[in-house]
Amino acid sequence: MSESGPDRRGAWVRRALAIVAGAAAAFAHPPWGFLPGLLGYALLLWLADRAATLRSAFFRGWLAGCGYFAVSIWWLAEPFYVDAKEQGWMAPFAVIIVAAGMALFWACAVLAYRALAAKGVRRLLLFAGALAGFEWLRGHILTGFPWDLPGETWKAGSAPSQAAALVSAYGLTWLTLAIAAAPAVIREGWRGRLTVAAAVLALAGLYIFGTLRLAGAPPIDPRAPWVRVVQADVKQESKYDPALFNSIVTRYVALTSRPSARTPDIVVWPEGAVPAALDEYLAPNTWTRQAILGALQPGQTLLVGGYRYGDADANPPVIFNSLAVVHSTGDELAIQGVYDKFRLVPFGEFMPLDSLAGQLGIKAMVHVGDGFTPGPRPRPLRLAGLPTVQPLICYESLYPGFTREGASVTGLRAAWIVNISNDAWFGTTSGPWQHLNMASYRGIEEGLPIVRATPTGVSAVIDAFGRIAPGARLGQGAFGVIDAPLPPALQPTLFDKIGDLPFLIMMLVSLVGTSLSSRSSLPFMGRDRPRSGQGGEVPITPSAGDVSDSPTLTASPSVPPHKGEGGFSSP
């Protein structure tokens, strides 16, 4: 049966509402911080409940995901404009393809939720578990891309964000979804009202716990080492102009040697600070090495990001994206350690399915070349006379648990995290601010301060609670340095001790809640076929407000329309 005019209009309205739901949830994230947008999850749950078929549920979840990721990753177009003549045309396609691909995780989450078809208010737990579970998968499948997890909606350093110290960003994702989606069941009698009240209490609990945790922050140790973060405001396109090489080095050297009331113990340059291999510009008898030696005071340690050759004669050559620890003795520079980036950026630092991509011409089109070689799993570096540090390069700071894993492998817990990143690729978009917020969550989870250096902003010194130290931030387009004492590390957090166990318990709660809830019989399209002698499929008229997004809706006559308890209706 074809949809009538009102039904067709209603289907388009629900599609639009699905996009609005996802976009609203994305705008709740920093830097926008429109927290009422969290109600987009309640709208998505409402739409999922009223999907008449599994296909409709999948499509609504996908549309919501498209709205969410279109807002969250629109900055992805910016890197293509660095070489606009060659790559600018790819910018809109990159955003569309990545957003649509990431949205498949949301589509599968809503599909799983609707397929399990739990009834009553307990389905809220199923919804939170399904979407949180697929967000975890988004952070792990094919190296993962956990950009803007729902749990990272809360501004890092705020009271609600402190729960990440207990349950990580993934556990906070489950909590955020359960709380934000609760209004969808408020009209389901006293159970619905009680559920919303419980969500309000849970939200209050996040604020109370976070406020108490922040109130117990320790003071800065007067003996703490001082850190200088250098932000030279070097645009990405400038690095491809050989004529500007000398001026780039000069900018970093001048900022490094800038006088200060207290000589910094540690100087941090960002990822890819100098557009040359570390092996080349730190080689003996080069003017660049001598310039850096002259800028550093005796006893100072420089942490600098750049690429280096592991085996330049190999075919293809082995190249790492690295952080080097360079110590000045006054007369010479000594390389005291190297960290090689473990989690590389797909299509940016390496090409997935490299040989196939080369044959299809994709590799040449995106100009990845042979790419980088991943280093070993993250582990901390010892610094002579200074606190042990865990380096995280660029978007390694998106992944919960890298620092914890490094400590478990080596038996050595870092005292701080250094995150060097080349956010110049993001231009002046929202990307650097989003990246800052997500990176700060790694400090909350581990109870460790973070020093973050970027070439164009946003650079900052962040305490173990995810808060930016007073006066310790350089925004986009700023040229200068941050001089600040290293904030103190806290005792190991619950997440540091037991990892994702709390998140696993939350997922089990979702499953148990689903099993305790009775199941409704849902006549999804194509699921129930007529038995012999019953004839063919006949049209079904959905319940009010429950219209499929598909043009036609049929099911076996052996399954009558059913209206479940608590207002959960099925066609």
C-alpha positions as CSV (number, residue, x, y, z in Angstrom):
1,M,0.0,0.0,0.0
2,S,1.4,3.4,-0.9
3,E,1.7,6.0,1.7
4,S,-1.0,8.6,1.8
5,G,-0.1,12.3,1.7
6,P,-0.1,12.8,5.5
7,D,1.9,9.6,6.0
8,R,4.5,10.7,3.5
9,R,4.8,14.1,5.1
10,G,5.1,12.4,8.5
11,A,7.9,10.2,7.3
12,W,9.9,13.2,6.0
13,V,9.3,15.0,9.3
14,R,10.7,12.1,11.3
15,R,13.7,11.9,9.0
16,A,14.3,15.6,9.6
17,L,13.9,15.2,13.3
18,A,16.5,12.4,13.3
19,I,19.0,14.7,11.7
20,V,18.1,17.5,14.2
21,A,18.5,15.0,17.1
22,G,22.1,14.2,16.1
23,A,23.1,17.7,15.3
24,A,21.7,19.0,18.6
25,A,23.7,16.4,20.5
26,A,26.9,17.4,18.6
27,F,26.3,21.1,19.5
28,A,26.3,20.2,23.2
29,H,30.1,19.5,22.9
30,P,32.7,22.1,23.4
31,P,33.4,24.6,21.9
32,W,29.7,25.3,21.5
33,G,28.6,23.8,24.8
34,F,24.9,24.0,24.1
35,L,24.0,21.4,26.8
36,P,20.2,21.4,26.1
37,G,21.3,19.7,22.9
38,L,21.8,16.6,24.9
39,L,18.0,16.2,24.7
40,G,18.7,15.1,21.1
41,Y,19.3,11.6,22.6
42,A,15.8,11.6,24.0
43,L,14.5,12.6,20.6
44,L,16.4,9.8,19.0
45,L,15.0,7.3,21.5
46,W,11.5,8.5,20.8
47,L,12.1,8.2,17.0
48,A,13.6,4.7,17.5
49,D,10.5,3.5,19.5
50,R,8.3,4.6,16.6
51,A,10.2,3.0,13.8
52,A,7.8,0.5,12.3
53,T,10.5,-1.7,10.7
54,L,14.1,-2.6,11.4
55,R,15.0,-0.9,8.2
56,S,13.3,2.3,9.4
57,A,15.1,2.1,12.7
58,F,18.5,1.6,11.0
59,F,17.8,4.6,8.7
60,R,16.7,6.9,11.5
61,G,19.9,6.0,13.5
62,W,22.0,6.7,10.4
63,L,20.4,10.0,9.8
64,A,21.0,11.0,13.4
65,G,24.6,9.9,13.1
66,C,25.0,12.0,9.9
67,G,23.7,15.1,11.7
68,Y,26.0,14.4,14.7
69,F,29.2,13.8,12.7
70,A,28.5,16.5,10.1
71,V,28.7,19.0,13.0
72,S,31.6,17.2,14.8
73,I,34.0,16.7,12.0
74,W,33.2,19.5,9.5
75,W,36.7,20.7,10.1
76,L,37.9,17.6,8.2
77,A,37.6,19.7,5.0
78,E,40.3,22.1,6.2
79,P,43.4,19.9,5.5
80,F,42.4,19.6,1.9
81,Y,42.6,23.4,1.4
82,V,46.3,23.4,2.4
83,D,47.0,22.3,-1.1
84,A,43.7,23.7,-2.5
85,K,44.8,23.5,-6.2
86,E,45.4,19.7,-6.0
87,Q,43.2,18.6,-3.2
88,G,40.6,21.2,-2.5
89,W,37.9,19.5,-4.6
90,M,38.0,16.5,-2.2
91,A,37.1,18.5,0.8
92,P,33.3,18.2,0.7
93,F,33.5,14.6,-0.3
94,A,35.8,13.8,2.7
95,V,33.3,15.3,5.2
96,I,30.3,13.6,3.6
97,I,32.0,10.2,3.3
98,V,33.5,10.1,6.8
99,A,30.3,11.5,8.4
100,A,28.2,8.9,6.6
101,G,30.6,6.1,7.5
102,M,30.8,7.0,11.2
103,A,27.0,7.3,11.2
104,L,26.8,3.6,10.5
105,F,27.8,2.9,14.1
106,W,24.7,4.9,15.2
107,A,22.6,3.1,12.7
108,C,23.7,-0.3,14.0
109,A,23.1,0.8,17.6
110,V,19.5,1.9,16.9
111,L,19.0,-1.2,14.8
112,A,20.2,-3.4,17.7
113,Y,18.0,-1.5,20.2
114,R,14.9,-1.9,18.1
115,A,15.6,-5.6,17.2
116,L,15.8,-6.5,20.9
117,A,12.6,-4.6,21.4
118,A,12.5,-4.3,25.1
119,K,9.3,-2.9,26.7
120,G,8.7,-0.4,29.4
121,V,11.1,2.1,31.0
122,R,13.9,-0.4,31.2
123,R,14.5,0.0,27.5
124,L,16.3,3.2,28.4
125,L,19.1,1.0,29.7
126,L,19.1,-0.9,26.4
127,F,19.3,2.3,24.4
128,A,22.2,3.6,26.5
129,G,24.0,0.3,26.3
130,A,23.5,-0.1,22.5
131,L,24.7,3.3,21.6
132,A,27.6,3.3,24.1
133,G,28.6,-0.1,22.9
134,F,28.8,0.9,19.3
135,E,30.7,4.1,20.3
136,W,33.2,1.8,21.9
137,L,33.4,-0.1,18.7
138,R,33.9,3.2,16.8
139,G,36.9,3.8,19.0
140,H,38.5,0.4,18.2
141,I,37.5,-1.0,14.8
142,L,40.2,-0.3,12.1
143,T,42.4,1.6,14.5
144,G,39.3,3.5,15.7
145,F,38.3,7.1,15.6
146,P,36.8,8.1,19.0
147,W,36.3,11.7,18.1
148,D,33.7,13.5,20.3
149,L,32.4,10.6,22.4
150,P,29.1,11.5,24.0
151,G,30.7,11.2,27.4
152,E,33.1,14.0,26.4
153,T,30.2,16.4,26.0
154,W,31.0,17.9,29.4
155,K,33.7,20.5,29.2
156,A,36.9,18.9,30.6
157,G,37.6,20.2,34.0
158,S,33.9,20.7,34.8
159,A,32.2,18.8,37.7
160,P,30.5,16.2,35.5
161,S,33.7,15.4,33.6
162,Q,35.4,14.2,36.8
163,A,33.4,10.9,36.6
164,A,35.9,9.9,33.9
165,A,38.4,9.3,36.6
166,L,36.2,6.4,37.7
167,V,34.6,5.0,34.6
168,S,36.6,6.6,31.7
169,A,35.1,8.5,28.8
170,Y,33.3,5.3,27.6
171,G,31.6,4.8,31.0
172,L,30.7,8.5,31.1
173,T,29.2,8.0,27.6
174,W,26.8,5.3,29.0
175,L,25.9,7.6,31.9
176,T,25.4,10.6,29.7
177,L,23.2,8.7,27.3
178,A,21.0,7.2,30.1
179,I,20.5,10.6,31.7
180,A,19.9,12.6,28.5
181,A,17.5,10.1,26.9
182,A,15.4,9.7,30.0
183,P,12.8,12.4,29.1
184,A,11.7,10.1,26.3
185,V,9.8,7.9,28.8
186,I,8.4,10.7,31.1
187,R,4.8,10.1,29.8
188,E,4.7,6.4,30.7
189,G,2.9,6.6,34.0
190,W,4.5,6.6,37.4
191,R,7.4,4.4,36.2
192,G,8.3,7.0,33.5
193,R,8.2,9.9,36.0
194,L,10.3,7.8,38.5
195,T,12.8,7.1,35.7
196,V,13.2,10.8,34.9
197,A,13.6,11.6,38.6
198,A,16.3,9.0,38.9
199,A,18.1,10.5,35.9
200,V,17.9,14.0,37.5
201,L,19.4,12.5,40.7
202,A,22.1,10.8,38.6
203,L,22.9,14.1,37.0
204,A,23.0,15.8,40.4
205,G,25.3,13.0,41.6
206,L,27.8,13.8,38.7
207,Y,27.9,17.4,39.8
208,I,28.2,16.7,43.5
209,F,31.0,14.1,43.0
210,G,32.9,16.4,40.6
211,T,32.6,19.4,42.9
212,L,33.9,17.5,45.8
213,R,36.8,16.0,43.8
214,L,37.7,19.5,42.5
215,A,37.6,20.9,46.0
216,G,40.4,18.4,47.0
217,A,42.9,19.6,44.4
218,P,46.4,19.7,45.8
219,P,48.5,22.9,45.6
220,I,51.4,23.4,43.2
221,D,54.6,22.0,44.6
222,P,57.1,24.9,44.8
223,R,59.8,22.4,43.8
224,A,57.9,21.4,40.6
225,P,59.8,21.8,37.4
226,W,58.9,24.6,35.1
227,V,57.7,24.0,31.5
228,R,57.9,26.3,28.5
229,V,55.5,25.5,25.7
230,V,56.5,27.1,22.4
231,Q,53.8,28.1,19.9
232,A,55.4,29.7,16.8
233,D,52.1,30.2,14.8
234,V,53.5,28.5,11.7
235,K,50.7,27.8,9.2
236,Q,50.7,24.4,7.6
237,E,51.1,25.7,4.0
238,S,54.3,27.6,5.1
239,K,56.0,24.3,5.8
240,Y,55.9,23.4,2.1
241,D,57.8,26.5,1.0
242,P,61.6,25.9,1.2
243,A,62.2,29.6,1.2
244,L,60.5,29.8,4.7
245,F,62.6,27.0,6.3
246,N,65.1,29.4,7.9
247,S,62.4,31.7,9.3
248,I,60.5,28.8,10.8
249,V,63.6,27.6,12.7
250,T,64.3,31.1,13.7
251,R,60.8,31.6,15.2
252,Y,61.2,28.5,17.4
253,V,64.7,29.3,18.4
254,A,63.8,32.9,19.4
255,L,60.8,31.8,21.5
256,T,62.9,29.1,23.2
257,S,65.6,31.6,24.2
258,R,63.1,34.3,25.3
259,P,64.1,35.6,28.8
260,S,61.9,34.7,31.8
261,A,61.8,35.3,35.5
262,R,62.6,31.6,36.0
263,T,64.5,29.4,33.6
264,P,62.3,26.6,32.4
265,D,63.5,23.0,33.0
266,I,61.6,21.6,30.0
267,V,60.9,23.2,26.6
268,V,58.2,21.6,24.4
269,W,57.9,22.1,20.7
270,P,54.9,20.7,18.8
271,E,54.6,17.8,16.4
272,G,56.3,18.5,13.1
273,A,57.7,21.8,14.4
274,V,60.5,22.0,11.8
275,P,59.7,20.8,8.3
276,A,62.7,18.4,8.0
277,A,63.7,15.0,9.4
278,L,65.0,15.0,13.0
279,D,68.0,13.0,11.7
280,E,68.8,15.9,9.4
281,Y,68.4,19.1,11.4
282,L,69.8,17.6,14.7
283,A,72.8,16.1,12.9
284,P,76.2,17.2,14.0
285,N,77.8,20.2,12.4
286,T,74.5,21.6,11.0
287,W,73.5,25.2,11.6
288,T,70.1,24.1,12.9
289,R,71.6,22.0,15.6
290,Q,73.9,24.9,16.6
291,A,71.0,27.3,16.6
292,I,69.0,25.0,19.0
293,L,72.0,24.5,21.2
294,G,72.4,28.2,21.5
295,A,68.8,28.7,22.4
296,L,68.8,26.2,25.2
297,Q,70.3,26.9,28.6
298,P,72.7,24.3,30.1
299,G,70.7,21.6,31.7
300,Q,67.5,22.3,29.8
301,T,65.6,19.5,28.1
302,L,63.8,20.0,24.8
303,L,60.9,17.7,23.7
304,V,60.4,18.1,20.0
305,G,58.2,16.4,17.4
306,G,59.2,15.4,13.9
307,Y,59.7,12.5,11.6
308,R,62.8,10.3,11.6
309,Y,64.2,7.5,9.5
310,G,64.3,4.0,10.9
311,D,65.8,2.5,7.8
312,A,66.1,5.0,5.0
313,D,67.5,2.3,2.6
314,A,64.6,0.0,2.9
315,N,62.0,-0.2,0.2
316,P,59.7,1.4,1.1
317,P,61.8,3.4,3.7
318,V,60.9,3.0,7.3
319,I,59.8,6.4,8.7
320,F,58.4,7.2,12.1
321,N,56.5,10.1,13.4
322,S,58.4,10.7,16.6
323,L,59.1,12.8,19.7
324,A,62.8,13.3,20.6
325,V,64.2,14.1,24.0
326,V,67.1,16.5,23.5
327,H,69.2,17.6,26.5
328,S,71.7,20.5,26.5
329,T,74.9,20.1,28.4
330,G,75.9,23.6,27.5
331,D,78.5,22.5,25.0
332,E,76.6,19.8,23.2
333,L,73.1,18.4,22.5
334,A,72.4,14.8,23.6
335,I,69.5,12.7,22.4
336,Q,68.3,11.0,25.5
337,G,65.3,9.2,24.2
338,V,62.8,8.8,21.3
339,Y,59.1,7.9,21.3
340,D,57.6,6.7,18.0
341,K,53.9,7.3,17.4
342,F,51.9,4.1,17.7
343,R,48.4,5.0,16.5
344,L,48.7,6.5,13.0
345,V,46.0,8.5,11.2
346,P,44.4,6.5,8.4
347,F,44.6,8.2,5.0
348,G,46.8,10.9,6.6
349,E,49.8,9.0,7.9
350,F,49.3,5.6,6.4
351,M,47.1,4.1,3.7
352,P,44.8,1.2,4.8
353,L,45.1,-1.8,2.3
354,D,48.1,-0.1,0.9
355,S,48.8,-2.3,-2.1
356,L,45.1,-2.3,-3.2
357,A,44.9,1.4,-2.7
358,G,48.0,1.9,-4.9
359,Q,46.5,-0.3,-7.7
360,L,43.2,1.7,-7.6
361,G,45.0,5.0,-7.7
362,I,43.6,6.1,-4.3
363,K,47.1,6.4,-2.8
364,A,48.3,8.9,-5.4
365,M,45.0,10.8,-5.2
366,V,45.3,11.5,-1.4
367,H,49.1,12.1,-1.6
368,V,49.9,9.8,1.4
369,G,53.0,8.3,-0.3
370,D,54.5,5.3,1.6
371,G,53.4,6.8,4.9
372,F,54.8,6.2,8.4
373,T,55.5,3.0,10.2
374,P,53.8,2.6,13.6
375,G,56.0,2.4,16.7
376,P,55.5,0.1,19.6
377,R,52.6,0.5,22.0
378,P,52.9,3.7,24.1
379,R,55.2,3.5,27.1
380,P,56.6,6.2,29.3
381,L,60.0,7.9,28.9
382,R,62.5,8.5,31.7
383,L,64.0,12.0,31.7
384,A,67.3,12.6,33.5
385,G,66.6,14.5,36.7
386,L,63.0,15.2,35.7
387,P,59.6,13.4,36.2
388,T,58.8,10.5,33.9
389,V,56.6,11.4,31.0
390,Q,54.1,9.6,28.7
391,P,54.2,11.1,25.2
392,L,51.0,11.1,23.1
393,I,51.4,12.4,19.5
394,C,48.4,14.1,17.9
395,Y,45.3,12.1,18.0
396,E,46.7,9.4,20.2
397,S,45.3,11.7,22.9
398,L,41.7,10.6,21.8
399,Y,42.2,7.1,23.1
400,P,41.4,6.3,26.7
401,G,43.9,3.9,28.4
402,F,47.2,4.4,26.4
403,T,49.0,5.8,29.5
404,R,47.6,3.1,31.7
405,E,48.7,0.4,29.3
406,G,52.2,1.9,29.2
407,A,52.5,1.8,33.0
408,S,51.3,-1.8,33.0
409,V,53.9,-2.9,30.4
410,T,56.8,-1.1,32.1
411,G,55.8,-1.1,35.7
412,L,56.5,2.6,35.6
413,R,53.7,5.2,36.1
414,A,54.3,8.5,34.3
415,A,54.1,11.7,36.4
416,W,52.7,13.7,33.4
417,I,51.6,13.5,29.8
418,V,53.0,15.5,27.0
419,N,50.7,15.8,23.9
420,I,52.3,17.3,20.9
421,S,50.0,17.8,17.9
422,N,50.1,19.5,14.5
423,D,46.7,21.2,14.8
424,A,47.7,23.6,12.1
425,W,46.0,21.1,9.7
426,F,42.6,22.2,11.3
427,G,43.1,25.9,10.5
428,T,40.9,28.2,12.5
429,T,38.0,25.8,12.7
430,S,36.4,24.2,15.8
431,G,38.8,21.2,15.5
432,P,41.6,22.5,17.7
433,W,39.2,23.4,20.5
434,Q,37.5,20.0,20.3
435,H,40.9,18.3,20.3
436,L,41.9,20.2,23.4
437,N,38.8,19.1,25.3
438,M,39.2,15.4,24.4
439,A,43.0,15.4,25.2
440,S,42.2,16.9,28.6
441,Y,40.0,13.9,29.4
442,R,43.1,11.7,29.3
443,G,44.5,13.7,32.3
444,I,41.2,13.2,34.2
445,E,41.2,9.5,33.6
446,E,44.8,9.0,34.7
447,G,45.0,11.7,37.4
448,L,47.9,13.2,35.5
449,P,48.7,16.7,34.3
450,I,49.1,17.3,30.5
451,V,51.3,19.7,28.7
452,R,50.0,20.3,25.2
453,A,52.0,22.0,22.4
454,T,50.6,22.8,18.9
455,P,52.1,25.1,16.2
456,T,49.0,27.4,15.8
457,G,46.9,26.7,18.9
458,V,45.4,25.6,21.1
459,S,48.4,24.9,23.4
460,A,48.0,24.7,27.2
461,V,49.2,23.4,30.5
462,I,46.4,21.3,32.0
463,D,46.1,20.0,35.5
464,A,45.1,16.4,36.6
465,F,41.5,17.5,36.7
466,G,41.3,18.6,33.1
467,R,41.5,22.3,34.0
468,I,43.7,24.7,32.1
469,A,46.1,26.3,34.6
470,P,45.6,30.1,35.0
471,G,47.2,32.0,32.2
472,A,48.5,28.8,30.6
473,R,46.8,28.8,27.3
474,L,47.6,30.1,23.8
475,G,44.7,30.3,21.5
476,Q,44.5,30.0,17.7
477,G,46.8,32.3,15.9
478,A,48.8,33.2,19.0
479,F,52.6,33.6,18.8
480,G,54.4,33.1,22.1
481,V,55.2,30.9,25.0
482,I,53.6,29.4,28.1
483,D,55.8,29.3,31.2
484,A,54.2,27.4,34.0
485,P,55.0,25.0,36.8
486,L,54.2,21.4,36.1
487,P,50.9,20.6,38.0
488,P,51.1,17.8,40.5
489,A,50.1,14.2,39.6
490,L,47.3,12.6,41.7
491,Q,47.2,9.1,43.2
492,P,46.1,6.4,40.7
493,T,42.5,6.8,39.8
494,L,39.9,4.0,39.8
495,F,40.2,3.8,36.0
496,D,44.0,3.7,36.3
497,K,43.6,0.7,38.6
498,I,40.9,-1.4,37.0
499,G,40.5,0.0,33.5
500,D,37.2,-0.5,31.6
501,L,35.7,-2.8,34.2
502,P,33.1,-0.2,35.3
503,F,32.1,0.2,31.6
504,L,31.8,-3.5,31.2
505,I,29.5,-3.6,34.3
506,M,27.3,-0.9,32.8
507,M,27.0,-2.9,29.6
508,L,26.0,-5.9,31.7
509,V,23.4,-3.8,33.4
510,S,21.9,-2.9,30.0
511,L,21.7,-6.6,29.1
512,V,20.2,-7.6,32.4
513,G,17.7,-4.8,32.2
514,T,16.7,-6.0,28.7
515,S,16.3,-9.6,29.9
516,L,14.1,-8.5,32.8
517,S,11.9,-6.6,30.4
518,S,9.3,-8.5,28.5
519,R,9.6,-8.6,24.7
520,S,7.0,-7.2,22.4
521,S,6.1,-9.0,19.1
522,L,7.1,-6.6,16.4
523,P,5.9,-7.3,12.9
524,F,9.0,-5.9,11.2
525,M,9.0,-5.9,7.4
526,G,10.2,-9.2,6.0
527,R,10.7,-10.8,9.4
528,D,7.5,-12.8,9.6
529,R,6.5,-14.8,6.5
530,P,3.0,-16.4,6.0
531,R,2.9,-20.1,6.7
532,S,1.5,-22.5,4.0
533,G,-2.2,-21.9,3.4
534,Q,-2.3,-18.4,5.0
535,G,-1.9,-16.5,1.7
536,G,0.4,-13.7,0.9
537,E,1.4,-10.6,2.8
538,V,-1.3,-8.0,3.6
539,P,-0.9,-4.3,4.4
540,I,-0.7,-3.2,8.0
541,T,-1.8,0.2,9.2
542,P,0.6,1.4,11.8
543,S,-0.4,2.8,15.2
544,A,-0.8,6.5,15.4
545,G,2.6,8.2,15.0
546,D,4.2,4.8,14.1
547,V,4.8,5.1,10.3
548,S,7.7,3.5,8.5
549,D,10.2,5.6,6.6
550,S,9.7,3.1,3.8
551,P,7.2,3.8,1.0
552,T,5.3,0.6,1.7
553,L,4.7,-1.5,4.9
554,T,3.6,-5.1,4.8
555,A,3.8,-8.1,7.2
556,S,2.2,-11.5,7.7
557,P,-1.5,-11.5,8.7
558,S,-0.6,-14.1,11.4
559,V,0.9,-11.2,13.5
560,P,-1.7,-8.6,14.5
561,P,-0.9,-5.1,15.4
562,H,0.1,-4.9,19.1
563,K,0.3,-2.1,21.6
564,G,2.7,-2.8,24.5
565,E,2.5,-1.5,28.0
566,G,3.9,1.8,29.1
567,G,3.0,3.5,25.8
568,F,5.6,1.6,23.7
569,S,3.7,1.0,20.5
570,S,4.3,-1.2,17.6
571,P,2.5,-1.2,14.2
